[in-house]
């Protein structure tokens, strides 16, 4: 284990788990490691879900290990929580975590695998989308750059390609007043807000992460 860590492998891969809030999630090679910074997004999403009328429905796309989805299921008992993931390597880990928390895990790209009957019924749609600009991948820490899946990191030339696609689809799935919450890079807030506005979302806001950086963008269906 020491040799693996000394060679640059993420500590969470070496020990086989990562903390996320009060959860302990199975992780390993092939999946993005959940970060404490994302707990702020998960907390806000859980609060929005709790405030929604029953039956409550939440969707987490680009779920990776299933961290946000599992957190929502644990914090809001009785809610229906679905998660989607494209990468087969990440799906193996997400499946293990989803089974423990009763999350419905679906294989596919963004919202493509969601059941059609959920259109207009989702109270909370959230995602930690890939948001690192392609040209900045080489500057990431070695354990991230060389070990975590590029599919979970690379957000295209400006880092916003996946968010752009998700924002365009959010209104189709959200219930009236339903919320979209996404993690973003700390320098992407103005562009991310503009994307959500262009997609027709209202009540736009940017929230800080645990260390005060602007890392969460939020919007609501009118």
C-alpha positions in Angstrom: 0.0 0.0 0.0 2.8 2.4 0.8 4.5 1.6 -2.5 1.3 2.3 -4.4 0.9 5.6 -2.7 4.5 6.5 -3.1 4.1 5.8 -6.9 1.4 8.5 -7.0 -1.8 6.5 -6.8 -4.6 8.4 -5.0 -4.8 7.5 -1.3 -8.5 6.7 -1.6 -7.7 4.1 -4.3 -5.1 2.5 -2.0 -7.4 2.2 1.0 -10.5 1.4 -1.1 -12.8 4.1 0.2 -13.4 7.9 0.4 -15.4 9.9 3.0 -18.2 12.1 1.8 -20.1 13.9 4.5 -21.1 11.1 6.9 -20.9 8.5 4.2 -18.0 6.1 3.4 -18.0 5.3 -0.3 -16.2 2.5 -2.1 -13.7 3.9 -4.7 -10.8 2.5 -6.6 -9.0 2.7 -10.0 -11.3 3.9 -12.7 -13.5 6.4 -10.8 -13.3 10.0 -9.9 -12.6 10.4 -6.2 -15.3 12.5 -4.4 -13.9 15.7 -2.8 -15.0 17.5 0.4 -15.6 20.6 -1.8 -18.6 18.8 -3.4 -20.2 18.3 0.0 -21.5 21.9 -0.2 -23.3 21.1 -3.4 -24.8 17.9 -1.9 -25.9 19.8 1.3 -27.7 22.5 -0.8 -29.3 19.8 -3.0 -30.5 17.9 0.0 -32.1 21.1 1.5 -33.9 21.8 -1.8 -35.1 18.2 -2.0 -36.4 18.3 1.6 -38.3 21.5 0.8 -40.0 19.9 -2.2 -43.5 18.4 -1.9 -43.8 14.6 -1.9 -43.2 12.5 -3.8 -39.7 13.9 -4.0 -37.5 13.1 -7.0 -33.8 13.8 -7.5 -31.4 13.1 -10.3 -27.6 13.1 -10.2 -25.9 13.0 -13.6 -22.2 12.3 -14.1 -22.5 10.5 -10.8 -19.0 8.9 -10.7 -18.9 6.9 -7.5 -22.5 7.9 -6.8 -21.4 10.3 -4.0 -24.1 13.0 -4.5 -26.9 10.6 -5.2 -26.1 8.4 -2.2 -25.9 11.5 0.0 -29.3 12.6 -1.1 -30.8 9.2 -0.5 -29.3 9.1 3.0 -30.4 12.7 3.9 -33.9 12.5 2.4 -35.4 9.2 3.3 -38.3 8.2 1.0 -37.1 10.3 -1.9 -36.7 8.7 -5.3 -33.0 9.2 -6.3 -31.7 8.3 -9.7 -28.1 8.6 -11.0 -26.5 8.3 -14.4 -23.0 7.5 -15.5 -21.4 6.9 -18.8 -18.0 5.5 -17.9 -18.0 1.6 -17.4 -15.0 1.9 -15.0 -16.9 4.4 -12.7 -20.2 2.4 -13.0 -18.6 -0.6 -11.3 -18.0 1.5 -8.2 -21.2 3.5 -8.4 -23.2 0.2 -8.5 -21.6 -1.0 -5.3 -22.5 2.3 -3.5 -25.9 2.7 -5.1 -27.1 -0.7 -3.9 -26.3 0.3 -0.3 -28.3 3.5 -0.4 -31.2 2.5 -2.7 -30.2 4.7 -5.6 -31.5 3.8 -9.0 -28.3 3.7 -11.2 -28.6 4.0 -15.0 -25.9 3.6 -17.5 -25.7 6.3 -20.2 -24.7 9.8 -21.1 -26.2 12.6 -19.0 -30.0 12.5 -19.1 -30.2 10.0 -22.0 -31.1 7.0 -19.8 -33.7 8.7 -17.7 -37.2 7.3 -17.8 -39.4 9.5 -20.1 -42.1 9.7 -17.4 -39.8 11.8 -15.2 -40.1 14.8 -17.7 -41.3 17.8 -15.7 -41.3 15.9 -12.4 -37.7 16.2 -11.1 -37.4 18.4 -8.0 -33.5 18.5 -7.9 -31.2 17.9 -10.8 -27.5 18.0 -9.8 -24.1 17.2 -11.2 -20.4 17.5 -10.7 -19.8 17.7 -14.4 -16.3 17.6 -15.9 -15.2 21.3 -15.8 -11.4 21.3 -16.3 -10.4 23.0 -19.6 -8.7 20.5 -21.8 -5.5 22.6 -21.9 -5.3 22.6 -18.1 -5.3 18.9 -17.6 -1.5 18.7 -17.7 -1.3 21.1 -14.8 -3.4 19.0 -12.4 -1.7 17.1 -9.5 0.0 13.9 -10.6 -2.4 11.6 -8.6 -5.3 13.2 -10.4 -3.8 13.7 -13.8 -2.3 10.2 -14.1 -4.8 8.1 -12.3 -8.4 9.5 -12.3 -10.4 9.1 -15.5 -10.0 11.9 -18.0 -13.7 11.5 -18.9 -14.5 12.8 -15.4 -12.2 15.8 -15.7 -12.1 17.2 -19.2 -14.7 19.8 -19.8 -13.6 20.8 -23.3 -11.8 23.9 -24.5 -13.4 26.3 -21.9 -14.3 23.6 -19.4 -18.0 24.2 -19.9 -19.0 21.8 -22.7 -20.8 19.3 -20.5 -22.5 22.0 -18.4 -23.7 23.6 -21.6 -25.4 20.4 -22.7 -26.9 19.7 -19.3 -28.3 23.3 -18.9 -30.0 23.0 -22.3 -31.8 19.8 -21.1 -32.6 20.9 -17.5 -35.9 22.5 -18.3 -37.2 19.3 -19.9 -36.8 17.4 -16.7 -37.4 19.9 -13.9 -40.7 20.4 -12.2 -41.9 24.0 -12.0 -39.7 25.5 -9.4 -37.3 22.6 -9.6 -33.6 23.3 -9.1 -30.4 22.6 -11.1 -27.2 22.6 -9.0 -23.8 22.1 -10.6 -20.2 22.3 -9.4 -18.0 24.6 -11.5 -14.4 25.9 -11.5 -13.8 28.9 -9.3 -13.2 31.2 -12.3 -16.3 30.0 -14.3 -19.1 31.5 -12.3 -20.0 34.4 -14.7 -20.0 32.1 -17.8 -21.9 29.4 -16.0 -24.6 31.8 -14.9 -24.9 33.1 -18.5 -25.3 29.5 -19.7 -28.2 28.8 -17.3 -29.8 32.1 -18.2 -29.6 31.3 -21.9 -31.2 27.9 -21.1 -34.2 29.7 -19.7 -33.6 29.1 -16.0 -34.4 31.7 -13.4 -33.5 32.6 -9.8 -29.8 32.2 -10.7 -27.2 32.1 -7.9 -23.6 31.2 -7.2 -22.6 29.7 -3.9 -19.2 29.2 -2.2 -17.7 25.9 -1.4 -16.4 25.0 2.1 -13.4 27.3 1.7 -15.3 30.2 0.3 -14.6 29.8 -3.5 -17.4 30.3 -6.0 -17.9 26.6 -6.9 -21.7 26.0 -7.1 -24.1 27.4 -9.7 -27.9 27.1 -9.2 -30.9 27.9 -11.3 -34.7 27.1 -11.2 -37.3 26.2 -13.8 -39.8 29.1 -14.1 
